[in-house]
Amino acid sequence: MKRIAICAVLAAVALIGCQRETGPDPLKLTGKIFVFNYRLAYATYMITLNKTEPVPDGSVVVASFENPAGGEPLTLTRKLFPKLDKIVLESPDVTCVRKERPYAVTIEVKGPDGATLQKLETTVTSDVDQDVLPARPLVVGPAYDKNPEVFRDGLAPMQFDMAACPA
């Protein structure tokens, strides 16, 4: 009888050791920042996620980003591929990003039938205002040629026009 009890306890301990640590959620948030591209004069949200569980083939991730300029949230839908463990979500271009203001981001994992498998809510905060960007791209085209609207006669202006948010 004692042997059966000892075996039962050992089996229970072994099963506890086999439990998944990540839980049932398929994605884990690993990074969130604003990216300011000085050369092309734009800013975007960038969210990184790691896949912790398999998802059904045909699943998608839908991200909704608060629009810093106001108005409707910006949305992005990406297919989840079974063999890719890292997911990078970059929002459409944003304007009017303010320093130290948290902006809401919602990420939903949807199965092939449209059912929500996971929902993540977070915020992204910038450590600089968007006015660190130039008002117009400094380069244009696939070869990154100097933008003639900025570099007149190939010369840099005495002072660059900086991005501004309408009041």
C-alpha positions in Angstrom: 0.0 0.0 0.0 2.9 2.4 0.9 4.5 1.6 -2.5 1.4 2.6 -4.3 1.1 5.8 -2.4 4.8 6.6 -3.1 4.4 5.8 -6.8 1.3 8.0 -7.0 3.2 10.9 -5.4 6.2 10.5 -7.7 3.8 10.3 -10.7 2.1 13.5 -9.6 5.4 15.3 -9.2 6.5 14.1 -12.6 3.3 15.4 -14.2 3.7 18.8 -12.5 7.2 19.0 -14.0 5.7 18.5 -17.5 3.3 21.4 -17.2 3.8 24.2 -19.8 5.2 27.3 -18.3 3.9 29.7 -21.0 0.2 28.9 -20.6 -2.3 28.7 -23.4 -1.5 32.0 -25.1 0.3 31.4 -28.5 2.2 34.7 -28.5 4.4 36.5 -26.0 5.1 40.3 -26.3 8.9 40.8 -26.4 9.4 44.4 -27.5 7.6 47.7 -28.2 9.1 51.0 -29.4 8.5 53.9 -31.7 10.9 53.9 -34.7 11.9 57.3 -36.1 13.4 57.1 -39.6 15.3 60.4 -40.0 16.3 59.9 -43.6 12.7 59.2 -44.8 11.0 61.5 -42.2 8.5 59.1 -40.7 7.7 57.4 -37.5 6.1 54.0 -36.8 5.2 51.7 -33.9 7.2 48.5 -33.9 6.0 45.5 -31.8 7.8 42.2 -31.6 6.3 38.9 -30.4 7.6 35.4 -30.0 5.4 32.4 -30.7 5.2 30.2 -27.6 2.5 27.8 -28.8 1.5 26.5 -32.3 -1.4 28.2 -34.0 -3.8 26.7 -36.5 -2.8 27.1 -40.1 -4.6 30.2 -41.5 -4.4 32.2 -38.2 -3.8 35.9 -38.3 -2.7 38.6 -35.9 -4.6 41.9 -36.0 -3.0 45.0 -34.4 -4.7 48.2 -33.6 -2.5 51.2 -32.9 -3.8 54.5 -31.3 -3.4 57.3 -33.8 -1.2 60.0 -32.1 -2.7 62.6 -34.5 -6.2 61.6 -33.3 -9.0 59.9 -35.2 -9.6 56.2 -35.8 -7.0 53.7 -34.7 -4.5 52.4 -37.4 -4.9 48.7 -38.0 -2.6 46.0 -39.4 -3.4 42.4 -40.2 -0.6 39.8 -40.7 -0.8 36.1 -41.5 0.9 33.8 -38.9 3.2 31.3 -40.6 3.6 27.9 -38.7 7.4 27.8 -39.1 8.1 31.4 -38.1 8.6 31.8 -34.3 9.2 35.6 -34.4 6.6 38.2 -35.4 7.4 41.8 -36.1 4.5 44.3 -36.5 5.2 47.7 -37.9 2.3 50.2 -38.0 1.5 52.5 -40.9 3.3 55.9 -40.6 2.2 58.0 -37.7 2.5 61.7 -36.9 2.2 63.9 -33.8 4.0 61.4 -31.4 4.6 63.2 -28.1 7.3 62.4 -25.6 6.4 60.4 -22.5 2.7 59.9 -23.5 1.5 56.3 -23.6 -0.3 55.2 -26.7 -2.6 52.2 -26.7 -1.9 49.1 -28.8 -4.2 46.0 -29.0 -3.1 42.8 -30.6 -5.5 39.9 -31.3 -4.6 36.5 -32.6 -7.5 35.1 -34.6 -7.9 31.5 -35.8 -8.9 30.6 -39.3 -12.6 30.7 -38.3 -12.2 34.3 -37.0 -12.4 33.3 -33.3 -10.1 35.2 -31.0 -7.4 32.9 -29.6 -5.6 35.6 -27.6 -5.8 39.3 -26.9 -3.0 41.5 -25.7 -3.3 45.1 -24.6 -0.2 47.3 -24.0 1.0 50.9 -24.4 4.0 52.3 -26.2 5.7 55.4 -25.0 8.3 57.5 -26.9 11.3 59.2 -25.2 11.3 62.0 -27.8 8.7 64.1 -29.6 8.2 63.6 -33.3 9.6 67.1 -34.0 13.1 65.6 -34.0 12.3 64.5 -37.6 12.7 66.7 -40.7 9.6 68.0 -42.3 10.4 66.3 -45.6 12.4 63.2 -46.4 16.1 63.9 -46.8 16.5 61.3 -49.5 14.3 60.0 -52.4 14.2 57.0 -54.7 15.7 53.6 -54.5 19.3 55.0 -54.5 18.6 57.4 -51.6 19.4 60.4 -53.7 19.4 63.8 -52.0 15.8 65.2 -52.0 15.9 68.3 -54.3 13.2 69.9 -52.2 15.6 69.9 -49.2 19.0 70.1 -50.8 18.7 73.0 -53.3 21.5 72.9 -55.9 22.9 69.9 -54.0 23.6 72.0 -50.9 22.3 71.4 -47.4 20.1 74.3 -46.0 21.4 76.4 -43.2 18.6 74.9 -41.0 16.3 72.0 -41.8 12.5 72.4 -41.5 11.4 70.1 -38.7 8.2 68.1 -38.5 5.3 69.8 -36.7 2.0 68.6 -35.5 -1.0 70.8 -36.5 -2.4 72.6 -33.5 
